[in-house]
Amino acid sequence: SDVPTDSTPIPQGATDILFHNHLWDGIGCRKFIGDLFRLVGNHIGLSDSAETHKIQWGQEIKNLSPPVVDSLKLDVSTLGTEFDDKCTEYTSALVANYKSRGMKFRP
């Protein structure tokens, strides 16, 4: 929110949370966002003098699960055309899904 300091209360109804989940692994993102929402929920209704837990920023990547392909240490170039074909099939399905909702989408 556009506030002058990190201790300025955010105006009611003026909060947007944007996170780019395509840059994260699935479970790590869900865990982090869940932690963030629980922390926010714990602050609701507290007085300004109440002691609150703080998230230590800068170490977020330690909480992410590694991508499966990285965990398996696969050389994607050795997977042959089947891997590429499945990637194309998957992205084509995404494009079809977005287009069916009337959204302009170009992969």
MOPAC internal coordinates of N, CA, C and O (Angstrom, degrees):
PM7 1SCF
backbone

  N    0.0000 0     0.00 0     0.00 0    0    0    0
  C    1.4464 1     0.00 0     0.00 0    1    0    0
  C    1.5257 1   108.58 1     0.00 0    2    1    0
  O    1.2310 1   120.33 1   -28.74 1    3    2    1
  N    1.2800 1   116.97 1   151.26 1    3    2    1
  C    1.4532 1   122.32 1  -178.44 1    5    3    2
  C    1.5243 1   109.02 1   -81.97 1    6    5    3
  O    1.2310 1   120.61 1   -91.32 1    7    6    5
  N    1.3328 1   116.43 1    88.68 1    7    6    5
  C    1.4575 1   122.40 1   178.82 1    9    7    6
  C    1.5286 1   108.75 1  -126.59 1   10    9    7
  O    1.2310 1   120.12 1   -27.81 1   11   10    9
  N    1.3467 1   117.37 1   152.19 1   11   10    9
  C    1.4649 1   119.73 1  -174.45 1   13   11   10
  C    1.5325 1   115.13 1   -69.83 1   14   13   11
  O    1.2310 1   119.51 1   148.12 1   15   14   13
  N    1.3385 1   118.53 1   -31.88 1   15   14   13
  C    1.4707 1   120.37 1  -179.49 1   17   15   14
  C    1.5193 1   109.57 1  -136.33 1   18   17   15
  O    1.2310 1   120.86 1   -11.86 1   19   18   17
  N    1.3450 1   115.96 1   168.14 1   19   18   17
  C    1.4679 1   119.29 1   179.82 1   21   19   18
  C    1.5208 1   112.75 1   -75.47 1   22   21   19
  O    1.2310 1   119.74 1   173.40 1   23   22   21
  N    1.3302 1   118.10 1    -6.60 1   23   22   21
  C    1.4687 1   120.13 1   177.34 1   25   23   22
  C    1.5312 1   112.39 1  -106.48 1   26   25   23
  O    1.2310 1   119.99 1  -178.68 1   27   26   25
  N    1.3202 1   117.63 1     1.32 1   27   26   25
  C    1.4656 1   121.25 1   177.79 1   29   27   26
  C    1.5235 1   109.49 1   -72.82 1   30   29   27
  O    1.2310 1   119.84 1   -51.34 1   31   30   29
  N    1.3341 1   117.91 1   128.66 1   31   30   29
  C    1.4679 1   119.15 1   177.80 1   33   31   30
  C    1.5299 1   110.87 1   -61.75 1   34   33   31
  O    1.2310 1   120.67 1   -40.17 1   35   34   33
  N    1.3136 1   116.32 1   139.83 1   35   34   33
  C    1.4605 1   121.43 1   177.17 1   37   35   34
  C    1.5208 1   107.74 1   -80.37 1   38   37   35
  O    1.2310 1   119.92 1   -49.13 1   39   38   37
  N    1.3350 1   117.76 1   130.87 1   39   38   37
  C    1.4681 1   119.89 1  -179.67 1   41   39   38
  C    1.5336 1   111.31 1   -60.19 1   42   41   39
  O    1.2310 1   121.07 1   -37.16 1   43   42   41
  N    1.3251 1   115.55 1   142.84 1   43   42   41
  C    1.4585 1   120.74 1   179.73 1   45   43   42
  C    1.5210 1   110.07 1   -59.04 1   46   45   43
  O    1.2310 1   120.99 1   -46.10 1   47   46   45
  N    1.3264 1   115.72 1   133.90 1   47   46   45
  C    1.4520 1   121.23 1   176.50 1   49   47   46
  C    1.5160 1   114.36 1    77.57 1   50   49   47
  O    1.2310 1   119.74 1  -169.64 1   51   50   49
  N    1.3316 1   118.11 1    10.36 1   51   50   49
  C    1.4594 1   120.48 1  -176.46 1   53   51   50
  C    1.5243 1   111.99 1  -118.44 1   54   53   51
  O    1.2310 1   119.99 1  -149.29 1   55   54   53
  N    1.3112 1   117.62 1    30.71 1   55   54   53
  C    1.4553 1   120.38 1  -175.93 1   57   55   54
  C    1.5218 1   110.95 1  -112.88 1   58   57   55
  O    1.2310 1   120.82 1   -54.37 1   59   58   57
  N    1.3108 1   116.03 1   125.63 1   59   58   57
  C    1.4621 1   122.66 1   172.23 1   61   59   58
  C    1.5183 1   107.39 1  -119.08 1   62   61   59
  O    1.2310 1   120.77 1   -43.12 1   63   62   61
  N    1.3189 1   116.13 1   136.88 1   63   62   61
  C    1.4618 1   120.61 1   175.68 1   65   63   62
  C    1.5136 1   106.99 1  -118.57 1   66   65   63
  O    1.2310 1   121.06 1   -59.78 1   67   66   65
  N    1.3165 1   115.58 1   120.22 1   67   66   65
  C    1.4535 1   121.64 1  -179.00 1   69   67   66
  C    1.5195 1   108.63 1  -118.87 1   70   69   67
  O    1.2310 1   120.61 1   -55.69 1   71   70   69
  N    1.3113 1   116.44 1   124.31 1   71   70   69
  C    1.4586 1   119.38 1   172.38 1   73   71   70
  C    1.5130 1   108.15 1  -137.95 1   74   73   71
  O    1.2310 1   121.51 1   -38.59 1   75   74   73
  N    1.2992 1   114.72 1   141.41 1   75   74   73
  C    1.4616 1   121.13 1  -176.91 1   77   75   74
  C    1.5293 1   108.48 1   -95.20 1   78   77   75
  O    1.2310 1   120.96 1   -89.43 1   79   78   77
  N    1.3358 1   115.76 1    90.57 1   79   78   77
  C    1.4583 1   120.07 1  -174.65 1   81   79   78
  C    1.5218 1   112.88 1   -66.43 1   82   81   79
  O    1.2310 1   119.18 1   159.86 1   83   82   81
  N    1.3295 1   119.16 1   -20.14 1   83   82   81
  C    1.4609 1   120.24 1   179.17 1   85   83   82
  C    1.5303 1   111.35 1   -69.79 1   86   85   83
  O    1.2310 1   120.03 1   166.66 1   87   86   85
  N    1.3259 1   117.55 1   -13.34 1   87   86   85
  C    1.4572 1   120.93 1   177.82 1   89   87   86
  C    1.5274 1   111.75 1   -91.83 1   90   89   87
  O    1.2310 1   120.15 1   174.28 1   91   90   89
  N    1.3125 1   117.32 1    -5.72 1   91   90   89
  C    1.4581 1   122.41 1  -174.71 1   93   91   90
  C    1.5189 1   109.80 1  -115.97 1   94   93   91
  O    1.2310 1   121.13 1   -13.75 1   95   94   93
  N    1.3197 1   115.45 1   166.25 1   95   94   93
  C    1.4597 1   120.00 1   167.31 1   97   95   94
  C    1.5267 1   107.25 1   -78.70 1   98   97   95
  O    1.2310 1   119.75 1   -17.52 1   99   98   97
  N    1.3086 1   118.08 1   162.48 1   99   98   97
  C    1.4576 1   121.03 1  -176.01 1  101   99   98
  C    1.5136 1   114.63 1   -64.80 1  102  101   99
  O    1.2310 1   119.84 1   124.25 1  103  102  101
  N    1.3278 1   117.91 1   -55.75 1  103  102  101
  C    1.4655 1   120.92 1  -173.06 1  105  103  102
  C    1.5216 1   111.86 1   -72.95 1  106  105  103
  O    1.2310 1   119.89 1   142.84 1  107  106  105
  N    1.3246 1   117.81 1   -37.16 1  107  106  105
  C    1.4608 1   120.35 1   179.08 1  109  107  106
  C    1.5169 1   111.35 1   -61.93 1  110  109  107
  O    1.2310 1   120.71 1   139.46 1  111  110  109
  N    1.3172 1   116.25 1   -40.54 1  111  110  109
  C    1.4658 1   121.78 1   178.37 1  113  111  110
  C    1.5249 1   109.95 1   -64.08 1  114  113  111
  O    1.2310 1   120.72 1   134.24 1  115  114  113
  N    1.3276 1   116.23 1   -45.76 1  115  114  113
  C    1.4708 1   120.01 1  -179.46 1  117  115  114
  C    1.5214 1   110.88 1   -63.32 1  118  117  115
  O    1.2310 1   120.07 1   139.37 1  119  118  117
  N    1.3361 1   117.47 1   -40.63 1  119  118  117
  C    1.4644 1   120.60 1   179.21 1  121  119  118
  C    1.5273 1   110.78 1   -64.48 1  122  121  119
  O    1.2310 1   120.78 1   133.95 1  123  122  121
  N    1.3266 1   116.11 1   -46.05 1  123  122  121
  C    1.4617 1   119.75 1  -178.28 1  125  123  122
  C    1.5244 1   111.53 1   -64.20 1  126  125  123
  O    1.2310 1   120.07 1   132.02 1  127  126  125
  N    1.3174 1   117.48 1   -47.98 1  127  126  125
  C    1.4642 1   120.77 1  -179.30 1  129  127  126
  C    1.5262 1   110.08 1   -64.66 1  130  129  127
  O    1.2310 1   120.21 1   141.78 1  131  130  129
  N    1.3422 1   117.20 1   -38.22 1  131  130  129
  C    1.4636 1   120.34 1   175.53 1  133  131  130
  C    1.5184 1   111.52 1   -60.68 1  134  133  131
  O    1.2310 1   120.60 1   134.84 1  135  134  133
  N    1.3511 1   116.45 1   -45.16 1  135  134  133
  C    1.4698 1   120.56 1   177.22 1  137  135  134
  C    1.5267 1   110.79 1   -60.28 1  138  137  135
  O    1.2310 1   120.97 1   137.30 1  139  138  137
  N    1.3242 1   115.75 1   -42.70 1  139  138  137
  C    1.4608 1   120.59 1  -179.22 1  141  139  138
  C    1.5308 1   111.08 1   -63.37 1  142  141  139
  O    1.2310 1   120.12 1   134.45 1  143  142  141
  N    1.3329 1   117.38 1   -45.55 1  143  142  141
  C    1.4676 1   120.14 1   179.36 1  145  143  142
  C    1.5332 1   111.70 1   -66.26 1  146  145  143
  O    1.2310 1   120.02 1   141.61 1  147  146  145
  N    1.3452 1   117.56 1   -38.39 1  147  146  145
  C    1.4705 1   119.34 1   176.90 1  149  147  146
  C    1.5250 1   110.56 1   -63.12 1  150  149  147
  O    1.2310 1   120.57 1   138.96 1  151  150  149
  N    1.3339 1   116.51 1   -41.04 1  151  150  149
  C    1.4563 1   120.60 1   178.42 1  153  151  150
  C    1.5284 1   110.84 1   -63.10 1  154  153  151
  O    1.2310 1   120.38 1   135.36 1  155  154  153
  N    1.3204 1   116.87 1   -44.64 1  155  154  153
  C    1.4693 1   120.92 1   177.55 1  157  155  154
  C    1.5284 1   109.70 1   -61.76 1  158  157  155
  O    1.2310 1   120.33 1   136.87 1  159  158  157
  N    1.3333 1   116.98 1   -43.13 1  159  158  157
  C    1.4602 1   120.95 1   179.32 1  161  159  158
  C    1.5189 1   112.55 1   -60.60 1  162  161  159
  O    1.2310 1   120.45 1   145.07 1  163  162  161
  N    1.3333 1   116.74 1   -34.93 1  163  162  161
  C    1.4614 1   120.57 1   178.79 1  165  163  162
  C    1.5253 1   112.30 1   -69.35 1  166  165  163
  O    1.2310 1   119.72 1   158.73 1  167  166  165
  N    1.3203 1   118.13 1   -21.27 1  167  166  165
  C    1.4673 1   122.22 1  -178.78 1  169  167  166
  C    1.5203 1   112.72 1   -85.92 1  170  169  167
  O    1.2310 1   120.09 1   160.71 1  171  170  169
  N    1.3038 1   117.43 1   -19.29 1  171  170  169
  C    1.4676 1   120.19 1  -176.26 1  173  171  170
  C    1.5255 1   109.82 1   -64.38 1  174  173  171
  O    1.2310 1   120.80 1   -54.68 1  175  174  173
  N    1.2982 1   116.07 1   125.32 1  175  174  173
  C    1.4573 1   121.72 1   177.25 1  177  175  174
  C    1.5149 1   115.12 1    84.85 1  178  177  175
  O    1.2310 1   119.48 1  -179.96 1  179  178  177
  N    1.3360 1   118.59 1     0.04 1  179  178  177
  C    1.4611 1   120.13 1   179.19 1  181  179  178
  C    1.5214 1   110.77 1   -79.56 1  182  181  179
  O    1.2310 1   121.16 1   -29.59 1  183  182  181
  N    1.3157 1   115.38 1   150.41 1  183  182  181
  C    1.4671 1   119.27 1   175.21 1  185  183  182
  C    1.5289 1   108.76 1   -76.78 1  186  185  183
  O    1.2310 1   120.87 1   -16.68 1  187  186  185
  N    1.3170 1   115.95 1   163.32 1  187  186  185
  C    1.4655 1   120.63 1  -179.51 1  189  187  186
  C    1.5239 1   112.15 1   -63.41 1  190  189  187
  O    1.2310 1   120.10 1   154.88 1  191  190  189
  N    1.3247 1   117.42 1   -25.12 1  191  190  189
  C    1.4643 1   120.46 1  -177.20 1  193  191  190
  C    1.5344 1   112.85 1   -88.00 1  194  193  191
  O    1.2310 1   119.83 1   173.58 1  195  194  193
  N    1.3185 1   117.93 1    -6.42 1  195  194  193
  C    1.4695 1   120.82 1  -177.76 1  197  195  194
  C    1.5285 1   110.85 1   -68.27 1  198  197  195
  O    1.2310 1   120.91 1   -37.34 1  199  198  197
  N    1.3240 1   115.86 1   142.66 1  199  198  197
  C    1.4698 1   122.25 1   177.26 1  201  199  198
  C    1.5244 1   108.61 1   -77.09 1  202  201  199
  O    1.2310 1   120.26 1   -49.52 1  203  202  201
  N    1.3190 1   117.11 1   130.48 1  203  202  201
  C    1.4621 1   120.81 1  -178.14 1  205  203  202
  C    1.5198 1   110.80 1  -128.24 1  206  205  203
  O    1.2310 1   121.31 1   -27.96 1  207  206  205
  N    1.3197 1   115.11 1   152.04 1  207  206  205
  C    1.4643 1   122.16 1   177.38 1  209  207  206
  C    1.5239 1   109.38 1   -75.47 1  210  209  207
  O    1.2310 1   120.53 1   -37.10 1  211  210  209
  N    1.3084 1   116.59 1   142.90 1  211  210  209
  C    1.4626 1   121.03 1   178.59 1  213  211  210
  C    1.5233 1   109.34 1  -115.26 1  214  213  211
  O    1.2310 1   120.76 1   -37.80 1  215  214  213
  N    1.3233 1   116.15 1   142.20 1  215  214  213
  C    1.4647 1   120.98 1   173.35 1  217  215  214
  C    1.5192 1   107.55 1   -81.48 1  218  217  215
  O    1.2310 1   120.51 1   -49.32 1  219  218  217
  N    1.3247 1   116.62 1   130.68 1  219  218  217
  C    1.4544 1   121.17 1   176.62 1  221  219  218
  C    1.5217 1   108.63 1   -85.00 1  222  221  219
  O    1.2310 1   120.40 1   -73.36 1  223  222  221
  N    1.3220 1   116.85 1   106.64 1  223  222  221
  C    1.4539 1   121.56 1  -177.62 1  225  223  222
  C    1.5236 1   110.13 1   -81.52 1  226  225  223
  O    1.2310 1   121.84 1   -29.09 1  227  226  225
  N    1.3189 1   114.09 1   150.91 1  227  226  225
  C    1.4557 1   120.65 1   176.69 1  229  227  226
  C    1.5169 1   113.33 1   111.80 1  230  229  227
  O    1.2310 1   119.99 1   166.21 1  231  230  229
  N    1.3246 1   117.63 1   -13.79 1  231  230  229
  C    1.4611 1   121.42 1  -178.84 1  233  231  230
  C    1.5235 1   111.86 1  -118.86 1  234  233  231
  O    1.2310 1   120.18 1  -160.30 1  235  234  233
  N    1.3429 1   117.26 1    19.70 1  235  234  233
  C    1.4593 1   121.34 1  -174.40 1  237  235  234
  C    1.5241 1   112.81 1   -58.54 1  238  237  235
  O    1.2310 1   120.57 1   144.01 1  239  238  237
  N    1.3127 1   116.51 1   -35.99 1  239  238  237
  C    1.4640 1   119.91 1  -174.42 1  241  239  238
  C    1.5320 1   111.76 1   -63.91 1  242  241  239
  O    1.2310 1   120.18 1   154.73 1  243  242  241
  N    1.3339 1   117.26 1   -25.27 1  243  242  241
  C    1.4670 1   120.23 1   177.73 1  245  243  242
  C    1.5289 1   111.80 1   -64.19 1  246  245  243
  O    1.2310 1   120.19 1   155.98 1  247  246  245
  N    1.3330 1   117.25 1   -24.02 1  247  246  245
  C    1.4615 1   121.33 1  -177.80 1  249  247  246
  C    1.5209 1   113.43 1   -88.58 1  250  249  247
  O    1.2310 1   120.03 1   175.02 1  251  250  249
  N    1.3170 1   117.55 1    -4.98 1  251  250  249
  C    1.4595 1   120.41 1  -177.70 1  253  251  250
  C    1.5180 1   110.96 1   -86.15 1  254  253  251
  O    1.2310 1   120.98 1   -40.20 1  255  254  253
  N    1.3066 1   115.73 1   139.80 1  255  254  253
  C    1.4570 1   120.39 1   172.89 1  257  255  254
  C    1.5221 1   107.36 1   -77.52 1  258  257  255
  O    1.2310 1   120.01 1   -39.96 1  259  258  257
  N    1.3284 1   117.59 1   140.04 1  259  258  257
  C    1.4716 1   118.24 1   179.90 1  261  259  258
  C    1.5225 1   111.03 1   -69.76 1  262  261  259
  O    1.2310 1   119.86 1   -31.16 1  263  262  261
  N    1.3389 1   117.88 1   148.84 1  263  262  261
  C    1.4598 1   120.42 1   176.17 1  265  263  262
  C    1.5258 1   110.73 1   -59.97 1  266  265  263
  O    1.2310 1   120.21 1   -32.54 1  267  266  265
  N    1.3203 1   117.20 1   147.46 1  267  266  265
  C    1.4626 1   122.42 1  -176.27 1  269  267  266
  C    1.5207 1   111.63 1   -56.76 1  270  269  267
  O    1.2310 1   120.11 1   134.26 1  271  270  269
  N    1.3302 1   117.39 1   -45.74 1  271  270  269
  C    1.4637 1   119.79 1  -178.26 1  273  271  270
  C    1.5301 1   110.16 1   -61.07 1  274  273  271
  O    1.2310 1   120.17 1   141.82 1  275  274  273
  N    1.3373 1   117.27 1   -38.18 1  275  274  273
  C    1.4614 1   120.12 1   177.72 1  277  275  274
  C    1.5238 1   111.21 1   -69.18 1  278  277  275
  O    1.2310 1   120.25 1   140.46 1  279  278  277
  N    1.3307 1   117.13 1   -39.54 1  279  278  277
  C    1.4664 1   120.81 1  -179.97 1  281  279  278
  C    1.5185 1   111.61 1   -62.22 1  282  281  279
  O    1.2310 1   120.90 1   140.74 1  283  282  281
  N    1.3162 1   115.88 1   -39.26 1  283  282  281
  C    1.4630 1   120.45 1  -178.99 1  285  283  282
  C    1.5242 1   111.98 1   -80.75 1  286  285  283
  O    1.2310 1   120.84 1   173.19 1  287  286  285
  N    1.3233 1   116.00 1    -6.81 1  287  286  285
  C    1.4655 1   122.37 1  -179.34 1  289  287  286
  C    1.5254 1   111.26 1    52.43 1  290  289  287
  O    1.2310 1   121.32 1  -133.91 1  291  290  289
  N    1.3252 1   115.08 1    46.09 1  291  290  289
  C    1.4578 1   121.14 1  -179.33 1  293  291  290
  C    1.5190 1   111.00 1   -82.76 1  294  293  291
  O    1.2310 1   121.09 1   -37.89 1  295  294  293
  N    1.3053 1   115.51 1   142.11 1  295  294  293
  C    1.4569 1   121.34 1   169.33 1  297  295  294
  C    1.5246 1   105.64 1   -91.06 1  298  297  295
  O    1.2310 1   120.45 1   -77.36 1  299  298  297
  N    1.3250 1   116.75 1   102.64 1  299  298  297
  C    1.4594 1   122.00 1  -173.51 1  301  299  298
  C    1.5251 1   111.36 1   -57.04 1  302  301  299
  O    1.2310 1   120.21 1   150.08 1  303  302  301
  N    1.3246 1   117.20 1   -29.92 1  303  302  301
  C    1.4697 1   119.48 1  -178.66 1  305  303  302
  C    1.5221 1   112.27 1   -66.84 1  306  305  303
  O    1.2310 1   119.62 1   161.24 1  307  306  305
  N    1.3362 1   118.33 1   -18.76 1  307  306  305
  C    1.4684 1   120.89 1   179.21 1  309  307  306
  C    1.5219 1   112.73 1   -87.96 1  310  309  307
  O    1.2310 1   119.85 1   176.26 1  311  310  309
  N    1.3183 1   117.89 1    -3.74 1  311  310  309
  C    1.4620 1   120.62 1  -175.73 1  313  311  310
  C    1.5210 1   112.97 1   -79.00 1  314  313  311
  O    1.2310 1   120.23 1   169.66 1  315  314  313
  N    1.3076 1   117.16 1   -10.34 1  315  314  313
  C    1.4610 1   120.46 1   175.99 1  317  315  314
  C    1.5133 1   113.06 1    75.69 1  318  317  315
  O    1.2310 1   121.68 1    13.14 1  319  318  317
  N    1.3153 1   114.40 1  -166.86 1  319  318  317
  C    1.4669 1   119.98 1  -174.80 1  321  319  318
  C    1.5235 1   112.90 1   -73.90 1  322  321  319
  O    1.2310 1   119.88 1   157.38 1  323  322  321
  N    1.3245 1   117.84 1   -22.62 1  323  322  321
  C    1.4718 1   119.52 1  -179.06 1  325  323  322
  C    1.5291 1   110.79 1   -59.90 1  326  325  323
  O    1.2310 1   120.29 1   137.20 1  327  326  325
  N    1.3273 1   117.04 1   -42.80 1  327  326  325
  C    1.4615 1   121.14 1   179.36 1  329  327  326
  C    1.5299 1   110.10 1   -62.57 1  330  329  327
  O    1.2310 1   120.63 1   131.64 1  331  330  329
  N    1.3319 1   116.41 1   -48.36 1  331  330  329
  C    1.4679 1   120.25 1   178.85 1  333  331  330
  C    1.5248 1   111.36 1   -61.51 1  334  333  331
  O    1.2310 1   120.54 1   139.40 1  335  334  333
  N    1.3318 1   116.57 1   -40.60 1  335  334  333
  C    1.4673 1   120.63 1   179.79 1  337  335  334
  C    1.5245 1   111.18 1   -62.44 1  338  337  335
  O    1.2310 1   120.59 1   137.83 1  339  338  337
  N    1.3356 1   116.47 1   -42.17 1  339  338  337
  C    1.4715 1   120.44 1   179.75 1  341  339  338
  C    1.5276 1   110.81 1   -68.56 1  342  341  339
  O    1.2310 1   120.33 1   142.76 1  343  342  341
  N    1.3306 1   116.97 1   -37.24 1  343  342  341
  C    1.4696 1   119.71 1   176.47 1  345  343  342
  C    1.5215 1   110.57 1   -62.74 1  346  345  343
  O    1.2310 1   120.64 1   136.76 1  347  346  345
  N    1.3256 1   116.38 1   -43.24 1  347  346  345
  C    1.4651 1   121.21 1   178.44 1  349  347  346
  C    1.5235 1   110.47 1   -64.01 1  350  349  347
  O    1.2310 1   120.51 1   137.75 1  351  350  349
  N    1.3327 1   116.63 1   -42.25 1  351  350  349
  C    1.4682 1   120.76 1   178.68 1  353  351  350
  C    1.5310 1   110.64 1   -61.50 1  354  353  351
  O    1.2310 1   120.70 1   136.30 1  355  354  353
  N    1.3257 1   116.27 1   -43.70 1  355  354  353
  C    1.4603 1   121.69 1  -179.27 1  357  355  354
  C    1.5313 1   110.98 1   -63.85 1  358  357  355
  O    1.2310 1   120.30 1   130.85 1  359  358  357
  N    1.3367 1   117.03 1   -49.15 1  359  358  357
  C    1.4597 1   119.16 1  -178.56 1  361  359  358
  C    1.5282 1   111.67 1   -67.62 1  362  361  359
  O    1.2310 1   120.32 1   146.78 1  363  362  361
  N    1.3258 1   116.99 1   -33.22 1  363  362  361
  C    1.4711 1   119.90 1   176.51 1  365  363  362
  C    1.5237 1   110.67 1   -64.19 1  366  365  363
  O    1.2310 1   120.64 1   140.57 1  367  366  365
  N    1.3359 1   116.39 1   -39.43 1  367  366  365
  C    1.4678 1   120.50 1   177.50 1  369  367  366
  C    1.5289 1   110.46 1   -64.49 1  370  369  367
  O    1.2310 1   120.30 1   140.54 1  371  370  369
  N    1.3389 1   117.04 1   -39.46 1  371  370  369
  C    1.4641 1   120.13 1   177.24 1  373  371  370
  C    1.5248 1   111.13 1   -62.32 1  374  373  371
  O    1.2310 1   121.06 1   133.75 1  375  374  373
  N    1.3290 1   115.58 1   -46.25 1  375  374  373
  C    1.4639 1   120.09 1   179.88 1  377  375  374
  C    1.5267 1   110.33 1   -60.30 1  378  377  375
  O    1.2310 1   120.52 1   134.73 1  379  378  377
  N    1.3349 1   116.62 1   -45.27 1  379  378  377
  C    1.4688 1   120.75 1   179.69 1  381  379  378
  C    1.5287 1   110.63 1   -61.41 1  382  381  379
  O    1.2310 1   120.35 1   139.86 1  383  382  381
  N    1.3265 1   116.93 1   -40.14 1  383  382  381
  C    1.4594 1   121.45 1   179.89 1  385  383  382
  C    1.5256 1   110.57 1   -64.05 1  386  385  383
  O    1.2310 1   120.32 1   132.33 1  387  386  385
  N    1.3183 1   116.98 1   -47.67 1  387  386  385
  C    1.4624 1   119.72 1  -179.90 1  389  387  386
  C    1.5199 1   111.60 1   -64.15 1  390  389  387
  O    1.2310 1   120.42 1   137.99 1  391  390  389
  N    1.3266 1   116.81 1   -42.01 1  391  390  389
  C    1.4641 1   119.92 1  -179.65 1  393  391  390
  C    1.5213 1   111.27 1   -64.77 1  394  393  391
  O    1.2310 1   120.27 1   147.01 1  395  394  393
  N    1.3432 1   117.09 1   -32.99 1  395  394  393
  C    1.4618 1   119.80 1  -179.42 1  397  395  394
  C    1.5227 1   111.55 1   -68.66 1  398  397  395
  O    1.2310 1   120.33 1   163.25 1  399  398  397
  N    1.3122 1   116.98 1   -16.75 1  399  398  397
  C    1.4632 1   120.88 1   178.35 1  401  399  398
  C    1.5243 1   111.49 1   -96.55 1  402  401  399
  O    1.2310 1   120.95 1  -171.53 1  403  402  401
  N    1.3286 1   115.79 1     8.47 1  403  402  401
  C    1.4611 1   120.07 1   177.97 1  405  403  402
  C    1.5152 1   114.17 1    78.57 1  406  405  403
  O    1.2310 1   120.42 1  -165.83 1  407  406  405
  N    1.3306 1   116.81 1    14.17 1  407  406  405
  C    1.4557 1   120.09 1  -179.60 1  409  407  406
  C    1.5241 1   110.01 1   -92.78 1  410  409  407
  O    1.2310 1   120.65 1   -40.33 1  411  410  409
  N    1.3261 1   116.36 1   139.67 1  411  410  409
  C    1.4536 1   119.79 1   174.02 1  413  411  410
  C    1.5230 1   107.59 1   -77.68 1  414  413  411
  O    1.2310 1   120.56 1   -54.23 1  415  414  413
  N    1.3055 1   116.53 1   125.77 1  415  414  413
  C    1.4610 1   120.14 1  -176.07 1  417  415  414
  C    1.5126 1   109.00 1  -145.50 1  418  417  415
  O    1.2310 1   121.24 1   -52.18 1  419  418  417
  N    1.3190 1   115.24 1   127.82 1  419  418  417
  C    1.4580 1   120.32 1   174.73 1  421  419  418
  C    1.5116 1   107.54 1  -127.36 1  422  421  419
  O    1.2310 1   119.67 1   -57.32 1  423  422  421
  N    1.3334 1   118.24 1   122.68 1  423  422  421
  C    1.4716 1   120.11 1  -178.67 1  425  423  422
  C    1.5179 1   112.09 1   -68.27 1  426  425  423
  O    1.2310 1   120.10 1   180.00 1  427  426  425

